Amino acid sequence: MQLDMSAEELKSALNRLRRAQGQLAGVIKMMEEGRDCEDVVTQLSAVSKALDRAGFSIIATGLQQCMTSEDPLVRDSAQMRARLEKLFLSLA
C-alpha cells in the first residue's frame, strides 16, 4: 500500500520530522558540550514526542486510506489489518 498524503498532511508530517531533527541535533550538541543530564533527557523526551506525533500522523493517514478504499481486498484484508496494527504498535 502506497501512502498518499495530501499536500497539507505531507507538510505537517515533514514539519514535525524537521522539528524532531532540529531537537535531536540539539541533544547531540548538548551531550558533546557535557550539559546537565536533566536538560539532555528533557530535550530527548521532546525529540521522542515529535517523532511519535509524526509517526501517528502518517499511520492515521494510512488507516484512513484503507478505511475509505473502494477495493474490498484492501479494506477487508486481514493481512492489511495486521500490517497496519504492527505499524501502529511499533510507535506505542
HUURCOR-V671878 format. One record per residue. N is the residue number from 1. OMEGA is omega as a letter, one per 20 degrees, with the letter a starting at -180 (NA if undefined). NEAR is the number of other C-alpha atoms within 12 Angstrom. Layout:
# HUURCOR-V671878
n:N omega:OMEGA near:NEAR
n:N omega:OMEGA near:NEAR
This chain:
# HUURCOR-V671878
n:1 omega:r near:20
n:2 omega:r near:12
n:3 omega:a near:18
n:4 omega:a near:19
n:5 omega:r near:21
n:6 omega:r near:14
n:7 omega:a near:10
n:8 omega:r near:13
n:9 omega:r near:22
n:10 omega:r near:20
n:11 omega:a near:16
n:12 omega:a near:22
n:13 omega:r near:27
n:14 omega:r near:22
n:15 omega:r near:19
n:16 omega:r near:27
n:17 omega:r near:27
n:18 omega:r near:19
n:19 omega:r near:24
n:20 omega:r near:27
n:21 omega:r near:23
n:22 omega:r near:20
n:23 omega:r near:26
n:24 omega:r near:26
n:25 omega:r near:18
n:26 omega:r near:23
n:27 omega:a near:28
n:28 omega:r near:20
n:29 omega:r near:18
n:30 omega:r near:21
n:31 omega:r near:19
n:32 omega:r near:13
n:33 omega:r near:13
n:34 omega:a near:13
n:35 omega:a near:17
n:36 omega:a near:15
n:37 omega:a near:15
n:38 omega:r near:14
n:39 omega:r near:19
n:40 omega:a near:24
n:41 omega:r near:20
n:42 omega:r near:19
n:43 omega:r near:28
n:44 omega:r near:26
n:45 omega:r near:18
n:46 omega:r near:24
n:47 omega:a near:27
n:48 omega:r near:24
n:49 omega:r near:23
n:50 omega:r near:28
n:51 omega:r near:28
n:52 omega:a near:26
n:53 omega:r near:25
n:54 omega:r near:29
n:55 omega:r near:28
n:56 omega:r near:28
n:57 omega:a near:29
n:58 omega:r near:31
n:59 omega:r near:31
n:60 omega:r near:25
n:61 omega:r near:27
n:62 omega:r near:30
n:63 omega:r near:28
n:64 omega:r near:20
n:65 omega:a near:23
n:66 omega:a near:27
n:67 omega:a near:20
n:68 omega:a near:14
n:69 omega:r near:17
n:70 omega:a near:12
n:71 omega:a near:13
n:72 omega:r near:13
n:73 omega:r near:15
n:74 omega:a near:24
n:75 omega:a near:22
n:76 omega:a near:16
n:77 omega:r near:17
n:78 omega:r near:14
n:79 omega:r near:14
n:80 omega:r near:21
n:81 omega:a near:20
n:82 omega:r near:16
n:83 omega:r near:19
n:84 omega:r near:29
n:85 omega:r near:19
n:86 omega:r near:14
n:87 omega:a near:21
n:88 omega:a near:23
n:89 omega:r near:14
n:90 omega:r near:13
n:91 omega:a near:21
n:92 omega:NA near:15
